[in-house]
Amino acid sequence: MLIVGFWSMELEDPRTGKSSTLLIDGQFVYLGVVMLVNIKIISSTSNYTFYSYFFVIGCILTFVLAYYLLNLFESQNLYSLFYFPYMHLITYVALIFISAALILIDNGMHLVQYEF
């Protein structure tokens, strides 16, 4: 039996006392970094082609696929943790918020002709 926190990404097993909160939060943050880097790359290029979108979306999907494949092996620390962060709506809201904030800040910096 698993105890699941509704608003936070907590997953605890009362039999073993093992908490996987750090692993789940770490994977979420790493996915956020992967998305931010790819969005920055696509927004910084002046070449919007099929291939540029293909590689950006492919990079994000490759991360999710690798996370899913590591989820399948019992010897890995990520065993059976894939579905938990991706079944909450708050995960997608946070990722969309982070991405939208980066796009707004990046476009604002371009308007004032300041590059970082």
C-alpha positions as CSV (number, residue, x, y, z in Angstrom):
1,M,0.0,0.0,0.0
2,L,1.4,3.4,-1.0
3,I,0.6,6.7,0.7
4,V,0.4,9.4,-2.0
5,G,0.3,13.1,-1.3
6,F,-2.2,14.8,-3.5
7,W,-0.7,18.3,-4.0
8,S,3.0,17.3,-3.6
9,M,4.9,14.7,-5.4
10,E,5.4,12.4,-2.4
11,L,5.4,8.7,-2.6
12,E,6.1,6.7,0.6
13,D,6.1,3.0,1.2
14,P,5.0,2.4,4.9
15,R,6.4,-1.1,5.0
16,T,10.0,-0.1,4.2
17,G,9.8,3.5,5.1
18,K,11.4,4.4,1.8
19,S,10.6,7.8,0.5
20,S,11.1,8.5,-3.2
21,T,10.3,12.2,-3.0
22,L,13.8,13.3,-4.0
23,L,14.0,11.0,-7.0
24,I,10.6,12.2,-8.3
25,D,11.3,15.9,-7.8
26,G,14.7,15.5,-9.3
27,Q,13.3,13.9,-12.5
28,F,10.7,16.7,-12.7
29,V,13.4,19.4,-12.4
30,Y,15.6,17.7,-14.9
31,L,12.7,17.5,-17.4
32,G,12.2,21.2,-16.8
33,V,15.8,21.9,-17.5
34,V,15.7,19.8,-20.7
35,M,12.6,21.6,-21.8
36,L,14.0,25.1,-21.0
37,V,17.2,24.5,-22.9
38,N,15.4,23.2,-25.9
39,I,13.0,26.1,-25.9
40,K,15.9,28.5,-25.6
41,I,17.6,26.9,-28.5
42,I,14.5,27.1,-30.7
43,S,13.8,30.7,-29.7
44,S,17.4,31.8,-30.3
45,T,17.6,30.5,-33.8
46,S,16.3,32.4,-36.7
47,N,15.8,29.2,-38.7
48,Y,12.4,27.7,-38.1
49,T,12.3,24.5,-40.1
50,F,10.8,21.1,-39.7
51,Y,14.1,19.7,-38.7
52,S,14.7,22.3,-35.9
53,Y,11.3,21.4,-34.4
54,F,11.9,17.7,-35.0
55,F,15.1,17.7,-33.1
56,V,13.8,19.8,-30.2
57,I,10.7,17.7,-29.7
58,G,12.8,14.5,-30.3
59,C,15.2,15.5,-27.5
60,I,12.4,16.0,-25.0
61,L,10.8,12.7,-26.0
62,T,14.1,10.9,-25.8
63,F,14.5,12.0,-22.2
64,V,10.9,10.8,-21.3
65,L,11.5,7.5,-23.1
66,A,14.8,6.9,-21.3
67,Y,13.1,7.7,-18.0
68,Y,10.3,5.2,-18.9
69,L,12.8,2.5,-19.8
70,L,14.7,2.9,-16.6
71,N,11.3,2.7,-14.8
72,L,10.9,-0.9,-16.1
73,F,13.9,-2.5,-14.4
74,E,13.7,-3.6,-10.8
75,S,17.4,-3.0,-10.2
76,Q,17.1,0.7,-10.9
77,N,16.2,3.3,-8.2
78,L,13.5,4.7,-10.6
79,Y,11.6,1.4,-10.6
80,S,7.8,2.1,-10.9
81,L,8.2,5.8,-10.4
82,F,7.4,6.9,-14.0
83,Y,3.6,7.2,-13.7
84,F,3.5,9.1,-10.4
85,P,4.8,12.5,-11.5
86,Y,3.1,12.3,-14.9
87,M,-0.4,11.5,-13.6
88,H,-0.9,14.8,-11.8
89,L,-2.2,17.9,-13.5
90,I,0.1,20.1,-11.5
91,T,3.1,18.7,-13.3
92,Y,1.9,19.8,-16.6
93,V,0.7,23.2,-15.3
94,A,4.2,23.8,-13.8
95,L,6.0,22.8,-17.0
96,I,3.8,25.0,-19.1
97,F,4.3,27.9,-16.6
98,I,8.1,27.5,-16.6
99,S,8.2,27.4,-20.4
100,A,5.8,30.4,-20.9
101,A,7.8,32.4,-18.4
102,L,11.1,31.7,-20.2
103,I,9.5,32.7,-23.6
104,L,8.2,36.0,-22.1
105,I,11.4,36.9,-20.4
106,D,13.5,36.0,-23.5
107,N,11.2,38.0,-25.8
108,G,11.3,41.0,-23.4
109,M,15.1,40.9,-23.4
110,H,15.2,40.9,-27.2
111,L,12.8,43.9,-27.3
112,V,15.2,46.0,-25.1
113,Q,18.1,44.6,-27.0
114,Y,19.8,43.0,-24.1
115,E,21.2,39.5,-24.5
116,F,22.3,37.2,-21.7
